[in-house]
């Protein structure tokens, strides 16, 4: 019964090819016997192979086929044969033989050389040529070369199984211009498996319906006929549908987490002045992070414009003498240093820009961003000079440090890291501050994701005009989705490997 089911599930192409498969049957033989095209036979063999009914082997072989002159000689005869026929009953000059036999100069010269070498013609002064007895015998029978050309006329002929006389004819023809050409091609050889032999013995209806169409249903042509069985478990070619880049999938998911928690998205330019990227965040102008080895400064235009004077003066005061009881950094703040253009080193620049637009009546407020940042990093498996960062701020008079950890734990849990850890740390613009780590199972180590904390009054007061708690975080985002996508090296995120992009699984957190 199992054999019968397999037989009834064969495609029409498989049913046409299967009866002709023996041990070591070549693709060309199957094409000839089944009257199908090469592509159809190859497709049938692949399907039969998937069903374990056929085993296929590939081998390289030399083949010979007719060249342009060879095709012409099949129709009109070899030049030397036409030459000999022109002088079968008479002797003629070379020029008259050329016209009578319809030869070109090269064919005429080749024919004279071949026939003279074999003693089939006699040449008198004035290039008067006549046939000899061997020449007359030559006209009476088919030459080895003629027989060989006829054998390869249908298409290509493998040179591996030629008889000695055929090899002799091939060698002679290869020496001549444009008659035959040889090449190497891949040949597929098929053999039935034990299971295939059993299925091949099953009787299959010739009137089997392979597909149900509107025409068959309307006409009733399906009545009294057997339908082909379909095997839904059979291997089929992988189809890679269109989809968003896997990084964009993860970014979209992170954005949905924050919007579900009631956050609004922040947006802003990647190119900023140092004022917004550093100064507004209370990063001293002599801080190491503002050096060329850590930051990408822009050469043209090298500087940008500062915001309104009131805001600039507030930030200047915060740096020089402090606000809300602090002493500041106690140095002379430089406007020109603040004007330097820089590719944003963190999405926290969006936080400083956003806070500067708020009024007291806008509070409480919650904002997030997931965006690209740029740092002059040494590239390795966990560091890139371009990366994504997930930014967030909560501006609320009632917010505290436990709320900060609660927001972060909820976010990491939804991103697939229920056991993220927090370590005390230091950042110029937050106090208290924490470093966030997640465990990388592949590398067997904790990986630093980013920092968080509560903005210092030196950041908030100059931007907002009041001292209010602002919870803030800015962890790197790329490392968060590496484990889900089974990416072991951050550099593979942006490799543009097409096979990787096709096979990368969908984000389904």
Secondary structure, DSSP 8 states (H G I E B T S, - for coil): -HHHHHHHT--HHHHHHHTT--TTEEHHHHHHHHT--HHHHHHHHHHHHHTTSEEEEEEEEEEEEE-HHHHHHHHH--HHHHHHHHTSSS-EEHHHHHHHHT--HHHHHHHHHHHHHTT-EEEETTTEEEE-HHHHHHHHS--HHHHHHHHHTTSEEESTT--HHHHHHHHHHHTSTTSEEEEEEEEEEEEE-HHHHHHHTS---TT-B-S--HHHHHHTTTTT--B----TTS-----------HHHHHHHHHHHHHHHTT-EE----SEEEHHHHTGGGT--TT-GGGSTTT--B-STT-B-----HHHHHHHHHHHHT-STT-----S---HHHHHBEEE-SSTHHHHHHHHTT--GGG-SEEEEEEEEEE-----BTTB-SEEEEEEEEEE-TT--HHHHHHHHHHHHHHTT-TT-EEEEEEETTEEEEEEEEEEETTTTEEEEEEEEEEE-HHHHHHHHSS---EEEEEEESHHHHHTTTT--SGGGGG---HHHHHH------
